[in-house]
Amino acid sequence: VCAKGENFMRSVVPMKTAKIGYFVISALFCVLGVVLIAAPETSAVWLGRLLGIGMIIFGAVKLVGYFSKDLFRLAFQYDLAFGILLLALGIVTLARPNDTMRFLCVVFGIPVLADGLFKIQIALDARRFGIERWWLVLALAIFTCVIGLLLVIRPSEAVRALMVLMGISLILDGILNMCVAWLCVKIVRNQRPDGIDETYVDIDS
């Protein structure tokens, strides 16, 4: 006997696209974070534009990841809502390019804090899956939550201090997302689509 649809396999292209996108965008966020720490006098207008574009692109990548349905279903499980949030915040940021650092801290601190919280849950799920380095994701997620919270409450109003804080948040969130993509995204070539028709037909008759 043979099963209907046994030759139908899910394409790995969306999964690879999402995983590579995670690495590329996260690396760019890390680079921007280093720039902000090294040069905290960077224009808030240009920073807003870069963050807006980055959030829109990353939001699109997250949506691709969510619909790709990788094997573990860990890294992308919350990316439908989070991807839409990033797209919305990116558009708002680009629409208001002349706002102050206060606005940028809040509009970026919220997704950083949310990302950290989601990643804490992913780390706990990864532990149940038997992923050995789940604790690394957990530690980075907790640090990211702390930095995201600091961005929202702004313990200092000094622009240079806020720039450095935002730079740290970009680096931490970038490293966190790269770790999640590395540890929790499993791509296999013979993965079948969900709900595949498993009706069997007798080929001897």
N, C-alpha and C positions, 0 to 999 in steps of 0.2 A: 504494500500500500504506500501511497504518498500523500502528503498533505497539501491542500490548496494553499498557495502563497508561500510555500517553503523556500522559493527562490527570491522572495521579496525581502530585502534588507533595508533598514533605515539608513539614509545617507548620513555620513559622518561630517559632511561639509559644514552644516550649521554649527555643530559642536566644535569643530576645529576653528571656525571663524570666531565664535564666541570666546574660546580659550585664548587664541592669539590676540584677539581684541582686548581681553582682560590684561594680558601681559603688556601690550603696547601702550594702552591708555594709562595703566598704572605706572609704567616706567616714565611716561611723560609727566605725570603728576609728581613723581619723585624728583625729576629734573627741575620742574617749576618750584617745588618746595625748597630745593637747594638754592636756587636763584633768589628766592624771597629771603632766606636766612642770610645769604651772603650780601644781598643788596636790598635791605628793607625799605629803601627810599623809592622803590619801584612805584610807578604811577598806579593809583587805585583804579583809574579808568581802564588802563590796559589790562590790569589784573582781572577786573570784572569781565572784560571781553573774553579773555583766555579761559576763565572759569566757566563762563556761559557756554562757550563753544565746547569745552571739555565735558561739561555735564550733559549737553545734548548728545554728543557722540557716545559717551559712556552709557547714557540711557538707552540709546538704540542698540548698543552691544548687549546690554542686559536683557532687552526684549528678545534678541536673537538667541541668547543663552537659554532663556526660559522656555521658548518654543522648540529648542533643539532636543530636549529630553535625553540628556546623557544618562549613562547607565546607573550611577549612584543617586542621581536626583538630589544632590546636596547643595552644590555651589550656587545653582540657579533657582532654587525652589521659591525664593521670595522676590525674584527679579521682575515679575510682571508689575507689581505695584511700585517697586523701587525704581524700575526703569521709567515708568510714567512720571513718578515724582521728579526724577532727574531731568527729564525732558521739560516738564513744566517750570522747574526752577531755573533751568538754563535759559529758557525763553524769557522769563521774567528778568533775569540778570542782564541779558542782552538788550532788553527793552528799556532798561534804566541804567545806561552806562555812566551817568554822572553822579550816582549815589555815593555816599561816603563809605568808609571802611566799616562803620557800624552795620550798615545794610549787608555788605558782603560777608561779614562775620556770621550774621544770623542766617543768611540764605545758604551759606556753605556749611555752617556748623550743624544745621538741622540734618542734612543728609549724612554727614560724617557720623553724628551721634546715632542716627538710625542704622547706618551700615554696621557700626560696631555692635549694636544690639542684635541685629540679624545674624551677624557672624558668631556671636556667642552661642546662639541656638544651633547654628551650623556646626560649631565645634563640638557641642554636646551630642549632636546626631552622629558626627564623625566618630566619636568615641564608641558609640553603639555599633557602628559599622566595622569597628576594629582597625581604624586608621591610626597608626602608631603616633603620629605627630599631631594629634588633635589638640594637644596642650599648647602647641605653638600658635595655632589659630586663636585659641582661647585667650592667651596672654596678649597677643597683638590686638584682639578685639576689645579687651578691657582697656588697654592704653588708648585705643582710638576713641572709645566712649568718653574717657576722661578729657581728652583734648577737644572732642566735639562739644562737650558740655562747657568747657572753658571758652570756646569760641562764641557760644550762644550768650553766656552771662558776661563776657568781656571783663575780666578782673582788672584790666588797665585800659585807659582810653588813649594811651600814647600810640600813635600810628605805627611807629617802628616796632613796638612790642607786639602789636596785633599782626603786623606783617610776619614777624618771626613765628608767632604762634600759628598763623595760617600755614606757613612753610612746614612746620613740624607736623601739622595735621595732614597735609598733602603727602608727605613722606610716609607717615605711619599708615594712612589709608591705602596708599599705593602698594606698600609692602604687604599689608594684610590681604588685599585682593589678589596679589600675585601668589601668595602662599595658598590661598583657598583654591585658586585655579590649578595650582601645581599638585596639591594633595587630594582635592576632592572631586576633580573632574576626570572621570574614567571614560575613555573612548575605545570602543571595540568595533572591529570591522563587520562582525556578523550579528550585530544587534538588530532584532526584528522590531517592526512597528508595533505600537500598542493596538490591541484589539484585532490582531491579524486573524483571518479566517482559518480556523484549525480543523475544518471539516475534512474528513478523510474519504478518499475515493479508492475503491478496489481496482487496481490496474490489471488484474488477472482475468476479470470477467469480460 
